[in-house]
Structures are given as structure tokens and as C-alpha cells.
Amino acid sequence: MEVWNNVFTQFDNDGKGNYTELAQKNIDTGMGLERLAVVVQDVDTVFDIDTMKAIRDRICQIAGTQYEADEKKDVSIRLITDHIRSTTFMISDGILPSNEGRGYVLRRLIRRAARHGRLLGIRDKFMASLSETVIDESKDGYPELEEKRAFILNVLTQEEDKFDKTIDQGLSILAQMEEEMKAAGTTELSGENAFKLYDTFGFPTDLTQEILEEKGFTMDEAGFGVCMQHQRETARKARKTTNYMGADVTVYESIDASVTTQFVGYDRLRHDSKITVLTTESELVEALTDGQTGTIIVEETPFYATMGGQNADTGVITTADGSFQVRDTVKLLGGKVGHIGIVTKGMLKVGDAATLTVDAAKRGDTCKNHSATHLLHKALREVLGSHVEQSGSYVDGERLRFDFSHFAAMTKEELDRVEAIVNEQIAANLPVVTEVMGIEDARKTGAMALFGEKYGEEVRVVKMGDFSVELCGGTHVANTSAIAAFKILSENGIAAGIRRIEALTGNGVFTYYKELEQTIEEAARVLRATPATLVEKCGHLTAEVKALSSELESLKAKAAKEALGDVMDNVVEIKGVKLLAASVDNVDMNGLRDLGDQLKAKLGQGVIVLLSNAGGKVNMIAMATEEALSKGAHAGNLIKGIAGKVGGGGGGKPGMAQAGGKNPAGIPDCIAEAAKVLESQLG
Amino acid sequence: MKPYGVNELRRMYLDFFESKEHLKMKSFSLVPHNDNSLLIINSGMAPLKPYFTGQEIPPRRRVTTCQKCVRTGDIENVGKTARHLTFFEMLGNFSFGDYFKHEAIRWSWEFLTEVVGMDPERLYPSIYCEDEEAFEIWTKEIGVPADKITRF
């Protein structure tokens, strides 16, 4: 068995089979820890080493079964032992189940494990409980597992729950498809059906295949592939060109690795430095001139590059000969900062002394939003509980957006409390202190670290009074009072177990309230009220509208009855059955039916025929009550028998029928004919 | 040889290479940074690519990690065999233009035989078929009999 693989990177292959010796020789040597343990612990397989066996045993305990008693069960036990490890670790790195990319890999692993749990006869949800064993076995090497324990278990439970529902639905649809296959005498599931299960019902394709395989069926994989084509193409278009190591191919790769940029912008917004690199969109250049777009790299910059959810600074870079408007600032590989923008005046050259000036107003607003995000994070933990973890964040000069783990929509009360706490901390005038320290010291301060984020050995800790401590590389206000105000705009769900809050600070809040005030004033003006009496006025108006509508309804009803005249005078009796045949003006089919019902109530038993000339077209209905039916009346045949008089046709059931016609002039004939037809029916 | 546990072995490996002046780094996240070619980190060297290509300067020229890895290419076989895994941990020692074959071979041997305590008689080195340098190191510096070395 191979335990150790030493890779010596010595030669470069030019693609034609010629090898040249590399200037830098690298060593990439690796050894699978699990394999090493197999040898050292003198066991047969990776499933027998201490950490894996603990998981395996726990599965057997939950399922009430034994390992190595039944080969079919062993397959399931091994599969779950493996998958619970990958899923636990993936979630601990912030991956969440979804239908694409990493999220889909995770979802597929969770669902496969859950299904094999069912095969073992486990009835209840078990993934979370099993994940506890993984965490206990591996937290020694991966402390993040312990830190994210509650979150990992929650995600697993939710996804397993979702899977239960999906699987029940999918299994019954697949069973239906199997029946259809049997009926059609085929053993192959069509590509369209397989895709439908996958795409519409979220049923994993590998499960479809496994289930089919168990029953001796197959799946039309080619047909499935065709259906997948569209999705794949969309995905491919979304992906960019990559270089041989996979990163985006950009002009920045040709920059010397020794070029770096020092960020000096935590406490200054204007700084003098030297231009070290200039690029256009495609190549390195010595100079950029008026109107050209490109990127500037300097030795030291006060510009903050987009990072950790904080949007980039903008501003200007000036030299003796030129001026450059910075529209975006990005962090490049190898500790470089790129200032992207356009030359607005003159020319800038490599080696020029340059003055870099950050747009102070925008930076100031961004700082307010970023600091408020820290207060919000802490306030959410106080109100909702310590399971709240940041899963995403975005701040710019306009607003802030904060994504976090929580398993239900927040109530109005919770939102009000969170907002109140943040505003209290703003008013509390807390000093914001930043300190750079070792990661271990930072952990001891209880600083909140971000999900899946990689930290170096040295981290920056941002402290707001005693209220909030967070690891953060962003820029902040000097004192929470500078934030001035905080207002939550919305709270909603964006993924399973992930909520999003959008909020405003400082001037954003004042502008928001100003606009709200204007809207209220405008509304008051339109309603001829004042803001103070607006609610009362609205109450009056609503009551008035209600009264008017009910008055209108009763007037309409009255008008309809009047239009009908004294229709009850038209009632004739034919062979002991009352017939009411009449015409009304301008009533649609629904109106005729309503009217018919009203008349039926008045008439008691009998037959009703109503016609209406509605804009040159004829609507007609016929109804027969039970007693009339028992004597032989049939509304459907009746209407069929008379509709010809108005140039139309129709039909229906014995009790109720309708028809349309084109010739309103025939309405009197229809009414006369109705009596004759009914008479013949009762014969 | 003592039957060390997985957690012990991980620590022994990292400590050993730290004693050989390697920078001990925490496992990188399974989510790749700045790498569109890869959905999930699948090997010890994957997160270190920028150091190998020279795009970024490594914090030290000798680095050791125990990297969590996920590979789902063989997912159909997981469970069916006792070998396939979607999750595993990769122990690695890396040289970015620093030491080369002599040290790499010597230290791998030293770790297995002296630190872990494997019986040297039961170890069979294999080398790339044309790599005479490696053959010399194994036979002359380490003292492994030539007939125990396989060429691929």
C-alpha cells in the first residue's frame, strides 16, 4: 500500500514533449492521514481506524444493527460514515445546501446519507446526532467544528427534513412512472421523465438511478443529458476564462510578484506615494494618458479595496502632470492593491510621485454602515441567541446588508428590540478601538470570527466599548456616536436558515425619514387633512367608502329588479309547471345567473328562461327546479330548442344551461318558443 | 510501533516538520479562494497554488499543513468498497524553491521509521523510472537495498 507520495517539480513540459529544468524546484509531498492510520493501527481498512470506527459504531447503535453482518447493510454503514464527515466539514466552512455548485454537492451528500439511513431502517432523523460524533472525534485538529456545532446540527436537521418531504414526493412520482413503463412494456425511464424528477421535484438523479437499478430498470442517460444541456450552457457562459491554475486570466498576472502595496488608510484619507505599475485592461504600460482607462498600483495607498463585505473606496490620484479618477479599488493576488479608473487630465507615468485622495464623504458613510453592522450582529445575538452567525455582509456608502443564520422570520417585536439596542449603543458614545494581535489572543477576547473566513496569524480586532468585539479588517468610525442613527428597512429569508437585514445609518436614516415625511404631507394634502389628523381622516374616509359601496350595491340590485319590471306577472303555467320566460337589458352571463337564482327563490318550483341583449349579443340561461325536472323539464334541451331563434347555440345540464346568440331581434320569438318546447317536454 | 490515534498522528506529523523549520499552517477552508477551476479543495497543494506558480510570495519557503479535502469524483463507489472516501485529510510538507529531493526523501523516511516507528524492513520505496538521483539517495544515503526499490 502506498503511504507517502513525494512530488518533485523539476521540469517544465512545453507541450511538445520537451522538458526543461525549472529555475525554482518545488516539493509537494503528501500522505493521506487516514491511510497512515490504517498502517499504524494495523487495521484492514480506513473504516476501522479509531476516528472512523467511532462514527461507524454510532450508526450501528442508532440503526440497531451490526457491522460485518450483512454486506448490503455494510455498504450503507460505510457510505454514511464517509458522507457525515464530508458534510459536517463542508457546513463548518460555510457551505449551505442549494441546487448549484458546492451547495449541490453538499445537498447530494446529505441526501444520499439520509437515504441510506432509511435503507438501514432508521426512522427518525439521525444526521445531526451522528455529526456530533464527527465533531467530537475531529475537534482536536479543527476547533472550528466545536465553534460551529449548533449551526452544523441545525443545517443538517433542516436539510434532512426537506429531504424527507422531497423523497416522499419523488418516490411516489417515480413509482407512477414505473407503472407507466410497465404498461408501455419498456424497462428504460425516459430522459425527459428523469430530468423532470431532478429539475421539478429536486429528486437526486443518482437516487433515481439507484432505485431503478434495484428494480432492474435503466435510465435514458443520453436523453437526460440533452435536457441538462441548457442548464449547463447557462452555467458555462457564467464562468470566466481561467488560466492553467484556475484563476481568472488577467493582466495582473504579469505583474512582478515582488510588487506589493501597503494599506495606510485606516486613519488617513490622503497620502503621498509612488506609482510602481500601470496597466491598461490587457497589458502593462509605462504611461496612461488622458481618456484612457486602466489600473494604477502604488507603494502605499489610503484606498480601501473591496474586502470582507466592505465596498471599495473611490477618489482621485494626482501627479504633477495628470489626474486619475479612481472608480474601484481591488485587492490583487500577492498583496497588491489595484486602483481602477480613468485618466481625466494629462498623463501618469510609472515612477511618478502621486497624491492619493479618498472620497471622504463616501468613506465616512461606509464607516458608519460598517460599524453599525458590528452593533447589529451583537444585538441580533442578544435578542435571538448565540446561534446567530454572520453568513454574509455588504456595506457601502448607501446602506448595509447583513446575512445571518436564524431559523424563523423575525417578529416585529424582535426587530424593534434589535433596532432599539443598536440605537442605544450609538447614543452610548462608545469608543471604537482597533488592535492587531495574534489569532489565539484574539480568540481569548471572545471576538466574533466570521464563517469560513481564513485568518492569518495576526488579526485585527475591532472593539466597540464592552459591547462588541469582532475580527475585522474594515474601516470604522472612531466613536459609535458618529453613526448618529440606525434604521432597519427589511428582514427576509434568502436561503434555508439564512435571513437578511437591510438597514440605513446616519444621513441615510434622515433622508429616509425626510422622504417619509414628504409622503405623509403629500397624502395629507390630497385628503385635505394635516399629518396630525391623517389617520383619523383615513378612518372616516374608509367608513364613508364602505357606506357608499353598500348603498351602491343595493341601488344596483334595485335597478336590476326594476329593469326586469314586474316579471312575476309573466309567469305562465304549462301542464302544472310554472314557466317564467323574460328578457332584461344589458346583463352579462354572470349577472343572468345571479338574477336567475333570485327569481328561482321567488318562484318556488318551475322553469326560468332569461335572455339579455348585451351590446348586440344575446346571453341566455335556462334553469329548472327539482320538481320541474321530475315532471320532465330539461333546461339543456330547452335552451338548445330555442337558441336558434337568436342565431346561436348552447346547451347544458337538465337543471342549468346557458347559450349565446347573435341576433337580438329574435328574443321575443325565443320567449314564445320556450313555452312550446317546455310543453313538449312535459308531454 | 504504537497504535497512535488519528489525532495523535496529525499532531506528530506537523510537529515533526515544524522541527525541520517548516511553518505550520492551519488547514485552509474547503471553499477555494481566487480559484474558479475548483469547486471544493481536493488536495493539500490546491490552496497553495499561488505559492507554487509564484503569483504570491509564501510566508515561508517551507510549509507544512494537514488539509481537509473533499473529492466526489468516485462518489458511486463510496460505501461499495472499503477504500473510497469523499472526505479525507492530507498531510503535506512543501518546499517553494527551498529544499529538494535529499531532504524530502530523508525526512519522509525519518518520520515513518523513527517518529512513528514503522519497521524499515516492511517499507518499499518506489521511484520515477528515470530518476537516478532519487535511486542514489535511497540506496546510498538511506541505505535501502537496491532490490527493494521499484521503478515506475
Chai-1 contact restraints between the chains, C-beta under 6 A:
chainA,res_idxA,chainB,res_idxB,connection_type,confidence,min_distance_angstrom,max_distance_angstrom,comment,restraint_id
A,W4,B,S108,contact,1.0,0.0,6.0,A-B,restraint_1
A,N6,B,A104,contact,1.0,0.0,6.0,A-B,restraint_2
A,F8,B,K101,contact,1.0,0.0,6.0,A-B,restraint_3
A,Q24,B,G97,contact,1.0,0.0,6.0,A-B,restraint_4
A,K25,B,F100,contact,1.0,0.0,6.0,A-B,restraint_5
A,N26,B,F52,contact,1.0,0.0,6.0,A-B,restraint_6
A,N26,B,F96,contact,1.0,0.0,6.0,A-B,restraint_7
A,I27,B,S95,contact,1.0,0.0,6.0,A-B,restraint_8
A,I27,B,A104,contact,1.0,0.0,6.0,A-B,restraint_9
A,D28,B,M45,contact,1.0,0.0,6.0,A-B,restraint_10
A,D28,B,F94,contact,1.0,0.0,6.0,A-B,restraint_11
A,T29,B,N93,contact,1.0,0.0,6.0,A-B,restraint_12
A,T29,B,A104,contact,1.0,0.0,6.0,A-B,restraint_13
A,G30,B,G44,contact,1.0,0.0,6.0,A-B,restraint_14
A,G30,B,M90,contact,1.0,0.0,6.0,A-B,restraint_15
A,G30,B,G92,contact,1.0,0.0,6.0,A-B,restraint_16
A,M31,B,L91,contact,1.0,0.0,6.0,A-B,restraint_17
A,G32,B,F88,contact,1.0,0.0,6.0,A-B,restraint_18
A,L33,B,R10,contact,1.0,0.0,6.0,A-B,restraint_19
A,L33,B,E89,contact,1.0,0.0,6.0,A-B,restraint_20
A,L33,B,L91,contact,1.0,0.0,6.0,A-B,restraint_21
A,E34,B,F88,contact,1.0,0.0,6.0,A-B,restraint_22
A,L36,B,L9,contact,1.0,0.0,6.0,A-B,restraint_23
A,A37,B,V6,contact,1.0,0.0,6.0,A-B,restraint_24
A,A37,B,L9,contact,1.0,0.0,6.0,A-B,restraint_25
A,V40,B,Y4,contact,1.0,0.0,6.0,A-B,restraint_26
A,V40,B,V116,contact,1.0,0.0,6.0,A-B,restraint_27
A,Q41,B,P3,contact,1.0,0.0,6.0,A-B,restraint_28
A,T45,B,A82,contact,1.0,0.0,6.0,A-B,restraint_29
A,F47,B,A82,contact,1.0,0.0,6.0,A-B,restraint_30
A,I49,B,V6,contact,1.0,0.0,6.0,A-B,restraint_31
A,D50,B,G5,contact,1.0,0.0,6.0,A-B,restraint_32
A,D50,B,V6,contact,1.0,0.0,6.0,A-B,restraint_33
A,T51,B,V6,contact,1.0,0.0,6.0,A-B,restraint_34
A,V75,B,G79,contact,1.0,0.0,6.0,A-B,restraint_35
A,V75,B,K80,contact,1.0,0.0,6.0,A-B,restraint_36
A,R78,B,G79,contact,1.0,0.0,6.0,A-B,restraint_37
A,L79,B,V78,contact,1.0,0.0,6.0,A-B,restraint_38
A,L79,B,G79,contact,1.0,0.0,6.0,A-B,restraint_39
A,D82,B,V78,contact,1.0,0.0,6.0,A-B,restraint_40
A,D82,B,L85,contact,1.0,0.0,6.0,A-B,restraint_41
A,D82,B,T86,contact,1.0,0.0,6.0,A-B,restraint_42
A,R85,B,F87,contact,1.0,0.0,6.0,A-B,restraint_43
A,S86,B,V70,contact,1.0,0.0,6.0,A-B,restraint_44
A,S86,B,T86,contact,1.0,0.0,6.0,A-B,restraint_45
A,S86,B,F87,contact,1.0,0.0,6.0,A-B,restraint_46
A,F89,B,K68,contact,1.0,0.0,6.0,A-B,restraint_47
A,M90,B,L30,contact,1.0,0.0,6.0,A-B,restraint_48
A,D93,B,S29,contact,1.0,0.0,6.0,A-B,restraint_49
A,D93,B,L30,contact,1.0,0.0,6.0,A-B,restraint_50
A,D93,B,V31,contact,1.0,0.0,6.0,A-B,restraint_51
A,R102,B,L39,contact,1.0,0.0,6.0,A-B,restraint_52
A,R102,B,I40,contact,1.0,0.0,6.0,A-B,restraint_53
A,V105,B,T72,contact,1.0,0.0,6.0,A-B,restraint_54
A,D140,B,N7,contact,1.0,0.0,6.0,A-B,restraint_55
A,G141,B,R10,contact,1.0,0.0,6.0,A-B,restraint_56
A,T242,B,N36,contact,1.0,0.0,6.0,A-B,restraint_57
A,T242,B,S37,contact,1.0,0.0,6.0,A-B,restraint_58
A,M245,B,K49,contact,1.0,0.0,6.0,A-B,restraint_59
A,M245,B,T53,contact,1.0,0.0,6.0,A-B,restraint_60
A,G246,B,D35,contact,1.0,0.0,6.0,A-B,restraint_61
A,G246,B,N36,contact,1.0,0.0,6.0,A-B,restraint_62
A,G246,B,S37,contact,1.0,0.0,6.0,A-B,restraint_63
A,G246,B,L38,contact,1.0,0.0,6.0,A-B,restraint_64
A,A247,B,N34,contact,1.0,0.0,6.0,A-B,restraint_65
A,A247,B,D35,contact,1.0,0.0,6.0,A-B,restraint_66
A,A257,B,G54,contact,1.0,0.0,6.0,A-B,restraint_67
A,A257,B,I57,contact,1.0,0.0,6.0,A-B,restraint_68
A,L333,B,P50,contact,1.0,0.0,6.0,A-B,restraint_69
A,L333,B,Q55,contact,1.0,0.0,6.0,A-B,restraint_70
A,L333,B,E56,contact,1.0,0.0,6.0,A-B,restraint_71
A,G334,B,Q55,contact,1.0,0.0,6.0,A-B,restraint_72
A,G334,B,E56,contact,1.0,0.0,6.0,A-B,restraint_73
A,G452,B,S29,contact,1.0,0.0,6.0,A-B,restraint_74
A,G452,B,V31,contact,1.0,0.0,6.0,A-B,restraint_75
A,K454,B,S29,contact,1.0,0.0,6.0,A-B,restraint_76
